[in-house]
Structures are given as C-alpha cells and as structure tokens.
Amino acid sequence: MSDTRFHLERLDTRVGPVASVTIANESGGGRPNTFGEAALQSLDEVLGRLRTRDWRGLLVTGSAGSFAAGADIDEFPGISSERAREGSRAGHEVFGSLRGLPFHTLAAINGGALGGGLELALHCDIRTIGADVRHVGFPEVFLGLIPAWGGTQLAPQLVGAEAAVRLVVESPLRQNRLIGANEALALGLVDLVVEPGELLGRSLELLLEAIEAGGGKRRPAADLTDVAEVVRRARARVDDAVHGQAPAPYRALELIEGAASWSLEEGYRAEEDAVAELLPGPEAQASLYAFDVVERRLGRSGPTPDTASRRIERVGIVGAGLMATQLATLFVRRLQVPVVLTDVDPERAPRAVEAIRAELDGLVARGRLTEEDAEARRPLALAGEGMGAYSGCGLVLEAVFEELGAKREVFAALEAVVSPECALATNTSALSVSAMAAGLDHPERVVGLHFFNPVGVLPLVEIVRTDSTDDQTLATAWDVVLRLRKRGVVVRDAPGFVVNRLLARQSAVLMQALEQGATFEETDEAALRLGLPMPPSALLAMVGPRVANHVLVTLNEVWPERFPRSSFLQALADGEFPAIEAREARPSVDEIHERLLEGLADEARRILDDGVVPSAAEIDACLILGAGFPFFRGGLTPYLDRTGVSERVSGRPLGRP
C-alpha cells in the first residue's frame, strides 16, 4: 500500500508567504508517489491549512524524482461500484478544492506525472516540468478505465480536442505510449521546460511573477467547436484497435466530447458514473493482473543479481537491412556508444547509417530529442567493412537472414576476431540458438536477443538462454535490455520461443480454415474476438509472409502434427496470391474462434510443460509486450482459464502448475 503524504512549508518571498508543498512516499525503497485514500486525506488537510491564513501562492512538487504516478491501484482489486464512485468523488472534491484556491498555484513536475498525478497538475494554474522528465500521460484506458479525477474534462479545455483524444485514448492504446517534457510543452500541457537543477528556483520565480502581474487566475478555454468531428474520427480508429471488445476508450471519448458543453461539476459527475461502471468490470479487473505481471513480476524474472555483467562500450550489428537498422538506431539512442554495421552488400551499411541519422533528425523535429542530444549521437553510427570491424566490440548482434547455416558462419567468423569477453547475440525469431553456437570454442557467450518489429514500438525482448550460456553472458544481456529501456523475459532455447510459437499455432489454425474455404474476413473476425490490436491478415502483411512461413516451417520440422505446412502461406511467401473462394462447407467464424482458443490453450500448456518459461505469467507478459495482446483481457492464460478452455483442453487451468 502507498504511504504518500503532502508536506507543507512556508516560504517568505518578496510578495509575501508562499506555500511549498512536497509530495513524498514515506514507505521507502524509492517507490513512486501514488494517491490512495490516506494521500487524498493528507492533501485535504494541507489545503485546509492554506485556507486559514493570508497565503499569496502555492508551489507543489514531488520528491526523489517522482511527481506522482496516479492512484494507488492496490486499492482496486475486487472493488465495488459504490466504492469506485466514492474514490472518484473524493479525488474530485480534493482536487476541486485545489483548483478553487483564491491565489495562484503552480505544479513543478519533477518526475513522472501519470493519471491522477497529471490530473493534480491540471488543477493548478501553471505547470512547469523538468527537461529530464520522460513519463507524462494518462494510462487509464490502457487499464480498462478512464481518468476519473477531472482529466477527461480539463485536458480538452487546455489542449483542445485532438490533443486530448491523443493523450487520453490513442496513446494508451498504442502500448501505453507516454510523452516527455518537450512534447508536453509542444501540446500546451505545460508552460515551461526547465533544466532539472533549476526547476524549483525557476518555478518559484515564475509563480512570483504571476502573482505580481495580478489579473486573476487563468481558466483555459480551448476552441472545442470541432470536438464532435474529432471524436467521430477517433471512434473509428478505436474500432480498428479494439473492435468493440473494450468499453473504456468509448466512454473516454464520450467524456471528452461532453467537456465542450458540461460545467466542470457535471463533468466530474459523468466521470464518477463511468468509473463506477468500469472499475469493477471484467476488463479493468483483468487489467490489474496484467499490470502486476508486466510492471512487477517481470522485473523479478531476470538473472540473479550477484552476477556482474560485462561493460559494453562498443556494439556491432551484423547486417544492415531494415531490422538491423532499427536495432542499430535503438542502440545508438539508448546506449550512446559506437555502433558499427557491416553487410555483404557494401552499399547497405552506409545507407543504414544515413537512415539512422535521418531518424535522429526526425526525433528532433518531433520534439522527442534535443538537437544537442542528436548531435552527440549522430557520429556513433558507423559503417564498417568485413568482420574485422567488430574487433573492439563488447557485444555483437547478428541480424542476417533466417538460415541456420548462414548464422553459424557469422558466429564462427566473429569468434576469430572478437575478444574472449565479447558477448555474441542473435536476433533469430525461431531457430535454435544452441545449434548456432555448436562448434564454437566459447558457446557459453552466445545468447538470443529476440526483438520484435517494429523495434521502436514493441517493448519485449525474449532473452534466450541455451544450456551453455553462462551467468555473466545472461546478466550482460539482461543489463543491455534494461539500458535499451526494453522489457526482457528470459526463455529457454526452444523452437519459436514463446511469442512466435503461439502466433505460429494461431497461424496454423487460420491457414487451415482458409484452405477449407473460409475467407480472410472470416478468419480475421474469429481472431479479433480476442481483442487483438490488428487482424491476422494485417499482421501477416507487416511481418511478411516469408518470415511467417519460415517460422511455421521451422516448427513443422519439430512438431509436424501441430504445425502443418500451409500451401497457401507457402504461395504467399513465394510472391503468389492464390485465389480464395468461399465454400459452402467451410467452418463458421464461431468454429474457427473455438479452434483458435483450443490451439492456443494446448500450445501454452506445452510451453509450460517444456519449461520454456517458469509460469503462465511469463507467457502473458510475452504476448502483451511482444504481440500487443490486450491488457483488458488480463493476458492470454487467465482469459483461457476464465472461459474454461484451458481446463477443457488439458484438464487444468494454465495458471495452475
């Protein structure tokens, strides 16, 4: 449980006494500030003290690099509709009191400002933010909820309909995308970006200047005449994302549209109605499990902390195609070390370097990277020639085409030029990492780092450990993934690992249905009932039929009865598009959907029985982070357990060992 409190200090300034309020989580361990019942009571007590004397202004900030991460979700599991409404109303009353103070108020955002934390800031008159803050946004829709402390009402009034829809609805549905300080400024969410060491001093000066200027408190009123059209278009995009399977984004759009005509008090009541319905509902409650798996349990699934990782000061990428270029861009941005690429085509590596630098320029243009930071990173992308280019690297990642012989040749050539301490990694999507390392003098330094496409969007990295991979190599891989700001799941070396093994099982079911006369529309509909972010036909187009067929063929060689080869997929991989004719005797959408659920339940059980991951929670994390499986389902395995499919298929729930 959170132990966040609000602490009041009097500042004597040139304009008179100013209240400085600091939000602090007193439970220790560097935990972020969160708002539970006790925290709201603490804020209410502070606000009561501010009404008892002649204060001239208020500055509120966080402590220890955290502004506020929102509501304490530990209070949410099993909550009743009445209790949910009470919690929303309590926040409205306290934050409304903050907004109603008779003097200027300023929020100095010194760290992550999420959900209720951002809503607190919106109830202040002025907002400043530290230049190093990277996490600002409303994650509620991602969790099957809506911002319930005024966010759906105040955000549109401040930044307009388009930006509010993006913040409240669309960014959460895009893997809970958050924004940083410069983007918050560009949207109009904050008034000033300040260097971290100057944040409090500059913020106080800005507050004093506002007090001296007089003129009363600001009440933003953005032009919302376009809100109905903006919401109409957004609703169509939400349909494409969740296919009507999740209520939260639709309710959020209704609330944003209402903000154009309601009073703030009416908007508060509408938020309370919405959260009273959504929070006890199955989607939000399932999301709490998914959040716990991804944000809490996942960090405990890494290597033992007493194993030191190797220091990586130079990285090599073998290959310079699209995936390799994405990977190199990520390494340049996050690790900030030299990254050298080579390719059998001598012209590709220089083109990849140009693409990396163009991507950095694009990030600057979009306000997601400063020009100073981009200038420091541009020289780090290097084009090399031959294996000798990797001689000084501490990590080399191969990203050549998916053919075992080619990858073994790459590793053999690398071993001849890199130091004994250099870690060798593969981005293979399905092949045996152990087989790649066979024959090397040092197979213990080989590990899989399976990133997902698009690299910049999907956070998962499957860290593949073979029977030979030593602890230091695994610790190094884990550390690199953390520094890349990705989420790692350690998996045992097995064909397809977790995500592609399950997606291939899904593909096998759907391809069989197509070959029995079903249409793409019918197979898409059967799969979209899971709430997937895109239809399988679109996923196939994005991944590419050749890659999808390669994974299926690889798994067919091991388990032919569960992964039959598909003549239809083979034709697509060969560049053909066979005609699809609906047959009268084809399976129905309901039948395809049931086959799909049963196939996934069977394969998930086999993954657990094979020891690829230690528990169902890792399967859920992999699919959420690597395949966009929706939070509101709570992960694949609890969904299969709740619907009784897993017990029907294997005799027991997947969540039970």
C-alpha positions in Angstrom: 0.0 0.0 0.0 1.1 3.6 -0.7 2.2 5.8 2.2 2.3 9.1 0.2 1.8 12.3 2.1 1.8 16.1 1.3 4.2 18.2 3.4 3.7 22.0 3.7 6.5 24.5 4.1 6.2 28.3 4.3 8.4 30.3 2.0 8.8 34.0 2.8 9.2 35.8 -0.5 9.1 39.3 -1.9 5.4 39.1 -2.4 4.6 37.5 0.9 4.2 34.0 2.2 4.1 31.2 -0.5 3.2 27.7 0.4 5.6 25.0 -0.8 4.0 21.5 -0.8 6.1 18.4 -1.4 4.5 15.0 -2.3 6.5 12.2 -0.7 6.1 8.5 -0.5 7.3 7.6 3.0 7.2 3.9 2.6 10.9 3.9 1.5 12.6 2.0 -1.3 12.3 4.8 -3.8 8.7 3.9 -4.6 6.8 6.5 -6.7 4.2 8.8 -5.2 0.7 7.3 -5.5 -2.6 8.5 -4.3 -4.7 6.3 -2.1 -7.3 7.3 0.5 -4.7 8.4 3.0 -2.9 10.6 0.5 -6.0 12.4 -0.5 -6.8 13.0 3.2 -3.3 14.4 3.6 -3.8 16.8 0.7 -7.2 17.8 2.1 -5.6 18.6 5.4 -2.9 20.8 3.8 -5.5 22.6 1.7 -7.4 23.3 4.9 -4.3 24.9 6.4 -3.9 27.0 3.3 -7.4 28.5 3.8 -6.6 29.7 7.3 -4.1 32.5 6.6 -3.1 35.0 4.0 -1.1 33.0 1.6 -0.1 34.5 -1.7 0.6 31.4 -3.8 1.2 27.7 -3.8 4.0 25.6 -5.4 3.6 21.8 -5.4 6.2 19.4 -6.5 7.3 15.8 -5.9 10.2 14.2 -4.1 13.0 11.8 -5.2 12.4 12.2 -8.9 8.7 11.3 -8.7 5.9 13.8 -9.1 3.0 11.3 -8.9 2.2 8.1 -10.6 -1.5 8.4 -10.1 -4.0 6.4 -8.0 -2.8 3.5 -5.8 -4.1 0.6 -7.8 -3.5 -1.8 -4.9 -6.9 -0.5 -3.7 -8.7 -1.6 -6.9 -8.9 -5.4 -7.0 -12.4 -6.6 -6.1 -13.7 -3.1 -5.6 -17.4 -2.4 -5.6 -19.2 0.0 -7.8 -20.1 2.2 -4.8 -16.5 2.2 -3.6 -15.2 3.1 -7.0 -17.7 6.1 -7.2 -16.6 7.2 -3.8 -12.9 7.2 -4.7 -13.6 9.2 -7.8 -15.7 11.7 -5.9 -13.1 12.0 -3.2 -10.5 13.0 -5.8 -12.8 15.4 -7.4 -13.6 17.1 -4.1 -9.9 17.5 -3.1 -8.6 18.5 -6.5 -11.5 20.8 -6.9 -10.5 22.5 -3.7 -7.0 22.9 -5.0 -8.3 24.5 -8.2 -10.6 26.8 -6.1 -7.8 28.3 -4.0 -8.0 32.1 -4.2 -4.4 32.6 -5.2 -2.1 31.4 -8.0 -1.0 27.8 -7.9 1.9 26.1 -9.8 2.8 22.4 -10.3 6.6 21.9 -10.8 6.7 18.4 -12.4 10.0 16.9 -11.4 9.3 13.3 -12.4 6.7 11.0 -13.9 3.2 12.6 -13.9 0.7 9.8 -14.7 -3.0 9.6 -14.4 -4.0 11.2 -11.1 -0.6 12.8 -10.8 -1.2 14.7 -14.1 -4.7 15.5 -13.1 -3.4 17.1 -9.9 -1.2 19.3 -12.1 -4.0 20.2 -14.4 -5.9 21.6 -11.4 -3.1 24.1 -10.9 -3.0 27.4 -12.8 0.6 27.0 -14.1 2.7 23.9 -14.9 6.5 23.7 -15.3 8.4 20.5 -16.0 12.0 19.2 -15.7 13.7 18.7 -19.0 14.6 15.2 -18.0 11.0 14.0 -17.4 10.1 11.3 -19.9 6.8 9.9 -18.5 3.7 12.1 -18.7 0.3 10.8 -19.7 -3.0 9.1 -18.9 -2.6 5.3 -18.8 -6.1 4.7 -17.6 -7.6 3.5 -20.9 -4.8 1.0 -21.1 -6.0 -0.4 -17.8 -9.7 -0.6 -18.9 -10.5 2.7 -17.0 -10.9 6.4 -17.7 -9.1 9.3 -16.0 -11.6 9.8 -13.1 -10.2 12.9 -11.3 -11.0 15.5 -13.9 -8.6 14.6 -16.7 -11.2 14.0 -19.3 -12.7 17.5 -18.7 -9.6 19.7 -18.0 -7.3 18.2 -20.7 -9.7 19.2 -23.6 -10.2 22.7 -22.2 -6.4 23.1 -22.0 -5.0 21.5 -25.2 -8.0 21.1 -27.5 -9.9 18.0 -28.7 -7.3 16.4 -31.0 -4.5 16.5 -28.4 -6.9 15.4 -25.6 -8.0 12.4 -27.6 -4.4 11.5 -28.3 -3.4 11.8 -24.6 -6.4 10.1 -23.1 -7.4 7.5 -25.6 -5.0 6.9 -28.5 -1.6 6.9 -26.8 -2.8 4.4 -24.1 -4.0 2.1 -26.9 -0.6 2.3 -28.5 1.2 0.2 -25.9 0.6 2.9 -23.3 2.8 5.4 -25.0 3.9 8.3 -22.7 5.4 11.6 -23.7 8.3 13.6 -22.4 8.9 17.2 -21.3 9.3 18.8 -24.8 6.3 17.0 -26.2 4.2 18.1 -23.2 5.3 21.7 -23.9 4.5 21.4 -27.6 1.0 20.2 -26.8 0.4 23.0 -24.4 0.1 20.7 -21.4 2.9 22.6 -19.6 4.0 26.2 -19.7 7.8 25.9 -19.3 10.5 23.3 -19.6 13.4 23.8 -17.1 16.7 22.1 -16.6 16.3 19.7 -13.6 18.7 21.6 -11.3 16.9 24.9 -11.8 13.3 23.6 -11.7 12.3 24.7 -8.2 14.1 28.1 -8.4 12.7 28.9 -11.8 9.3 27.7 -11.0 9.1 29.8 -7.8 10.2 32.9 -9.8 7.5 32.2 -12.4 4.9 31.9 -9.7 6.1 35.2 -8.1 5.9 36.9 -11.5 2.3 35.7 -12.0 1.4 37.0 -8.5 3.0 40.4 -9.2 1.3 40.7 -12.6 -2.2 40.3 -11.0 -5.1 39.9 -13.3 -6.6 36.9 -11.5 -6.3 33.1 -12.2 -6.2 31.6 -15.7 -9.1 29.4 -16.8 -8.1 27.8 -20.1 -10.9 27.5 -22.7 -9.6 25.9 -25.9 -11.7 26.0 -29.0 -13.8 22.8 -28.9 -16.1 23.5 -31.8 -14.5 20.6 -33.6 -14.9 18.1 -30.8 -17.8 16.1 -32.3 -15.9 15.5 -35.6 -12.7 14.8 -33.8 -14.4 12.2 -31.6 -16.3 10.7 -34.5 -13.0 10.0 -36.4 -11.3 8.8 -33.2 -14.2 6.3 -32.6 -13.5 4.8 -36.0 -9.8 4.4 -35.1 -10.8 2.9 -31.7 -13.0 0.4 -33.6 -9.9 -0.6 -35.6 -7.9 -1.0 -32.4 -10.2 -2.9 -30.0 -13.1 -3.9 -32.3 -15.7 -3.1 -29.7 -14.3 -5.5 -27.2 -13.3 -2.9 -24.6 -15.7 -0.3 -23.2 -13.1 2.2 -21.7 -11.9 4.0 -24.8 -15.5 4.6 -26.0 -16.5 6.0 -22.6 -13.4 8.3 -22.6 -14.4 9.7 -26.0 -17.9 10.4 -24.7 -16.5 12.3 -21.7 -14.1 14.3 -23.9 -17.0 15.3 -26.2 -19.1 16.2 -23.1 -16.3 18.6 -21.8 -17.3 21.0 -24.6 -20.7 21.7 -23.1 -20.8 20.5 -19.5 -19.8 22.5 -16.5 -16.8 21.1 -14.6 -19.1 19.8 -11.9 -21.2 18.0 -14.5 -18.1 16.5 -16.0 -17.0 15.3 -12.6 -20.3 13.5 -12.1 -20.0 11.9 -15.5 -16.5 10.6 -14.7 -17.8 9.2 -11.4 -20.6 7.4 -13.3 -18.1 6.0 -15.8 -15.6 4.7 -13.2 -18.4 3.2 -11.1 -19.2 1.1 -14.1 -15.8 0.3 -15.5 -13.5 -0.3 -12.4 -15.5 -3.3 -11.0 -16.0 -4.6 -14.6 -14.1 -7.6 -16.0 -11.9 -5.7 -18.3 -10.5 -3.4 -15.7 -10.1 -6.2 -13.1 -8.3 -8.3 -15.7 -6.0 -5.4 -16.5 -4.9 -5.3 -12.8 -3.5 -8.8 -13.2 -1.8 -7.8 -16.5 -0.3 -4.7 -14.9 1.1 -6.7 -12.0 2.6 -9.2 -14.4 4.3 -6.7 -16.6 5.2 -4.0 -14.1 6.0 -6.0 -11.0 6.6 -9.7 -11.6 8.6 -9.3 -14.8 11.4 -7.5 -13.0 11.9 -10.5 -10.8 12.3 -12.9 -13.6 15.8 -11.8 -14.5 19.2 -13.3 -13.7 20.5 -13.5 -10.1 21.6 -10.0 -9.0 25.0 -11.2 -7.7 26.4 -11.9 -11.2 28.2 -8.9 -12.6 27.5 -8.0 -16.2 30.2 -7.1 -18.7 30.7 -3.4 -19.6 29.6 -2.7 -23.2 31.5 0.2 -24.8 31.1 -0.7 -28.5 28.4 -2.7 -30.2 28.4 -4.5 -33.6 25.4 -5.3 -35.7 25.9 -7.9 -38.5 23.7 -7.0 -41.3 22.3 -3.6 -42.5 18.8 -4.4 -43.6 15.6 -2.9 -42.2 15.6 -4.8 -38.9 19.3 -4.3 -38.4 18.9 -0.6 -39.0 16.1 -0.4 -36.4 18.3 -2.2 -33.9 21.3 0.0 -34.5 19.1 3.1 -34.1 17.9 1.8 -30.8 21.4 1.1 -29.5 22.7 4.5 -30.6 19.9 6.3 -28.9 19.8 4.4 -25.6 23.4 3.0 -25.0 25.1 6.1 -26.5 28.1 4.0 -27.6 29.6 3.5 -31.1 27.6 1.0 -33.1 29.2 -0.5 -36.2 27.3 -2.2 -39.0 28.5 -4.3 -41.9 26.7 -6.1 -44.7 27.6 -8.4 -47.6 26.4 -5.6 -49.9 29.0 -2.9 -49.3 26.5 -0.1 -50.1 23.9 -1.1 -47.5 25.9 -0.2 -44.3 26.5 3.4 -45.4 22.8 3.7 -46.3 21.8 2.3 -42.9 24.0 4.9 -41.2 22.2 7.6 -43.2 18.9 6.2 -42.2 19.9 6.2 -38.5 20.9 9.8 -38.7 17.7 10.7 -40.5 15.7 9.0 -37.7 17.6 11.1 -35.2 16.7 14.3 -37.2 13.1 13.2 -37.2 13.1 12.8 -33.4 14.4 16.3 -33.0 11.7 17.6 -35.4 9.0 15.9 -33.3 10.4 17.3 -30.0 11.4 13.8 -28.7 15.1 14.5 -28.8 17.1 17.7 -28.4 19.4 18.9 -31.1 22.3 18.7 -28.6 21.5 15.0 -27.9 21.1 14.2 -31.6 24.4 15.9 -32.4 26.1 13.7 -29.8 24.6 10.5 -31.2 25.0 11.0 -35.0 28.8 10.2 -35.0 28.1 6.9 -33.1 26.5 5.2 -36.1 29.4 3.7 -38.1 29.6 1.7 -41.4 32.3 -1.0 -41.3 33.7 -3.5 -43.8 34.4 -7.1 -43.0 34.5 -9.0 -39.8 37.5 -7.0 -38.6 35.2 -4.1 -37.9 33.9 -5.9 -34.8 37.3 -6.5 -33.2 36.8 -3.9 -30.4 33.1 -4.7 -29.6 31.8 -5.9 -26.3 28.6 -7.2 -27.9 27.9 -8.2 -31.4 24.3 -8.9 -32.5 23.7 -10.8 -35.8 20.6 -9.8 -37.8 21.2 -11.7 -41.1 18.6 -13.7 -42.9 17.0 -16.6 -41.1 19.1 -19.5 -42.3 20.9 -21.6 -39.7 24.0 -22.2 -41.8 24.4 -18.5 -42.5 24.2 -17.7 -38.8 26.7 -20.4 -37.8 29.1 -19.0 -40.4 28.7 -15.5 -38.9 29.4 -16.7 -35.4 32.4 -18.7 -36.5 33.9 -15.7 -38.3 33.2 -13.4 -35.3 34.8 -15.7 -32.9 38.1 -15.4 -34.8 38.2 -11.6 -34.4 36.5 -10.5 -31.2 37.9 -10.7 -27.7 37.1 -13.6 -25.4 34.9 -11.3 -23.3 32.7 -10.2 -26.2 29.1 -11.5 -26.0 27.6 -12.9 -29.2 23.9 -12.5 -29.7 21.3 -13.5 -32.3 18.0 -11.8 -33.2 16.6 -15.1 -34.6 12.8 -15.4 -34.4 12.6 -19.2 -34.2 15.9 -21.0 -34.9 17.9 -22.9 -32.3 20.4 -20.7 -30.6 22.2 -23.8 -29.3 22.6 -25.0 -32.9 24.2 -21.7 -33.9 26.7 -21.9 -31.1 27.6 -25.6 -31.7 31.2 -25.9 -32.8 32.3 -22.6 -31.3 35.2 -22.6 -28.9 33.2 -20.5 -26.5 29.4 -21.4 -26.8 28.9 -20.1 -23.3 29.0 -16.5 -24.5 26.2 -16.9 -27.0 22.7 -15.7 -26.2 19.5 -14.9 -28.0 18.1 -11.3 -28.1 14.9 -11.6 -30.0 13.5 -8.1 -30.6 10.1 -7.5 -32.1 9.1 -5.5 -35.2 8.7 -2.5 -35.1 11.6 -2.3 -32.7 10.8 1.3 -31.6 7.2 0.3 -30.6 7.1 -3.2 -29.1 8.9 -3.3 -25.7 9.6 -7.1 -25.5 12.9 -8.8 -25.9 13.0 -12.6 -25.5 16.4 -13.3 -23.9 17.1 -16.8 -25.0 19.4 -18.9 -22.7 20.9 -22.1 -24.0 22.2 -24.9 -21.8 25.7 -23.5 -22.4 25.0 -19.8 -21.9 26.9 -18.7 -18.8 25.6 -16.5 -16.0 27.7 -13.5 -16.9 26.5 -13.5 -20.6 22.9 -13.7 -19.4 23.5 -10.9 -16.9 25.1 -8.8 -19.6 22.1 -9.4 -22.0 19.7 -8.5 -19.2 21.6 -5.3 -18.4 21.7 -4.3 -22.1 18.0 -4.8 -22.5 17.3 -2.7 -19.4 19.6 0.1 -20.7 17.7 0.0 -24.0 14.5 0.6 -22.0 13.0 -2.6 -23.2 11.4 -5.4 -21.1 13.2 -8.7 -21.0 11.8 -12.2 -20.4 14.3 -15.0 -20.0 13.2 -18.0 -22.0 14.8 -21.4 -22.6 16.1 -22.2 -26.1 13.2 -24.0 -27.8 11.8 -23.6 -31.4 9.8 -20.4 -31.7 10.5 -19.5 -28.0 7.1 -18.1 -26.7 5.6 -15.4 -28.9 6.3 -16.9 -32.3 5.4 -20.4 -31.2 1.9 -19.2 -30.1 1.5 -17.0 -33.1 2.5 -19.8 -35.4 -0.1 -22.1 -33.7 -2.6 -19.4 -34.3 -1.5 -19.1 -37.9 -1.7 -22.9 -38.4 -5.4 -22.8 -37.3 -6.2 -19.9 -39.5 -4.4 -21.2 -42.6 -6.2 -24.5 -42.2 -9.5 -22.6 -42.1 -8.6 -20.7 -45.3 -7.7 -23.9 -47.1 -11.1 -25.3 -46.0 -12.8 -22.5 -47.8 -13.0 -19.7 -45.2 -12.3 -16.1 -46.2 -9.7 -13.7 -44.8 -12.6 -11.6 -43.4 -13.9 -14.7 -41.5 -10.5 -15.7 -40.1 -9.8 -12.1 -39.1 -13.1 -11.8 -37.3 -12.5 -15.1 -35.5 -9.2 -13.8 -34.2 -10.3 -10.3 -33.4 -12.8 -11.6 -30.9 -9.7 -11.9 -28.6 -9.4 -8.1 -28.8 -6.1 -8.2 -30.7 -4.8 -4.9 -31.9 -4.8 -5.8 -35.6 -6.3 -8.5 -37.7 -4.1 -11.5 -38.5 -4.1 -10.6 -42.2 -2.6 -7.2 -41.4 -0.1 -8.8 -39.0 0.9 -11.2 -41.8 1.4 -8.3 -44.2 3.5 -6.4 -41.6 5.7 -9.4 -40.6 5.9 -10.6 -44.2 4.7 -14.0 -45.5 8.3 -15.2 -45.9 9.1 -14.7 -42.2 5.8 -16.2 -41.1 6.3 -19.2 -43.3 9.8 -19.6 -42.1 8.6 -19.8 -38.5 5.9 -22.3 -39.4 8.3 -24.5 -41.4 10.8 -24.4 -38.5 8.2 -25.5 -36.0 6.8 -28.1 -38.5 10.2 -29.8 -38.6 9.9 -30.4 -34.8 6.1 -30.8 -34.3 4.5 -31.6 -37.7 1.2 -32.7 -36.2 0.6 -29.3 -34.5 2.2 -27.1 -37.1 1.3 -28.5 -40.5 2.8 -26.7 -43.5 0.4 -24.5 -45.4 0.4 -24.5 -49.2 -1.5 -21.2 -49.0 1.2 -19.5 -46.9 3.9 -21.0 -49.0 2.4 -19.5 -52.1 2.2 -16.1 -50.4 5.9 -16.4 -49.3 6.8 -17.2 -52.9 5.1 -14.0 -54.1 1.9 -15.5 -55.4 -1.6 -14.7 -54.2 -3.8 -17.8 -54.6 -7.5 -17.2 -55.2 -9.8 -17.5 -52.2 -13.2 -18.9 -52.9 -15.7 -19.3 -50.0 -17.0 -22.8 -49.9 -20.4 -23.8 -48.6 -19.0 -26.4 -46.2 -16.4 -24.0 -44.7 -16.1 -23.7 -40.9 -18.1 -20.9 -39.3 -16.5 -17.9 -37.6 -17.6 -19.4 -34.2 -15.9 -22.7 -35.1 -12.7 -21.0 -36.2 -12.7 -19.0 -33.0 -13.1 -22.1 -30.8 -10.4 -23.9 -32.7 -8.1 -20.9 -32.2 -8.7 -20.8 -28.5 -8.2 -24.5 -28.1 -5.0 -24.4 -30.1 -3.6 -21.6 -28.1 -4.5 -23.3 -24.8 -2.9 -26.5 -25.9 0.3 -24.8 -27.0 0.5 -22.6 -23.9 0.3 -25.8 -21.8 3.1 -27.4 -23.8 5.3 -24.3 -23.4 4.9 -24.6 -19.7 5.4 -28.4 -19.7 8.6 -27.9 -21.8 10.0 -25.4 -19.3 10.4 -22.6 -21.8 9.3 -20.2 -19.1 8.6 -21.0 -15.4 5.0 -19.9 -15.2 1.9 -18.7 -17.1 2.7 -15.1 -16.1 5.7 -15.0 -18.4 3.5 -16.2 -21.3 1.1 -13.4 -20.6 3.9 -10.8 -20.4 5.4 -12.0 -23.7 2.2 -11.8 -25.6 1.2 -8.4 -24.1 4.6 -6.8 -24.7 5.6 -8.6 -27.9 2.3 -9.2 -29.7 0.1 -6.4 -28.3 -2.3 -8.8 -26.6 -4.7 -6.5 -24.8 -4.4 -5.6 -21.2 -8.2 -5.7 -20.8 -8.1 -9.4 -21.3 -5.7 -9.7 -18.5 -3.3 -11.9 -20.6 -3.9 -15.0 -22.6 -3.8 -17.6 -19.9 -6.3 -16.0 -17.4 -8.7 -15.5 -20.4 -8.4 -19.1 -21.4 -8.8 -20.1 -17.7 -11.9 -17.9 -17.2 -13.6 -19.1 -20.3 -13.0 -22.8 -19.3 -11.0 -23.5 -22.5 -7.7 -24.5 -20.8 -9.4 -26.9 -18.5 -11.4 -28.4 -21.4 -8.2 -28.9 -23.4 -5.7 -30.0 -20.8 -7.7 -30.8 -17.7 -6.5 -27.9 -15.5 -6.1 -24.2 -15.7 -2.9 -22.8 -17.2 -2.4 -20.6 -14.1 -2.1 -23.8 -12.0 1.3 -25.7 -12.2 
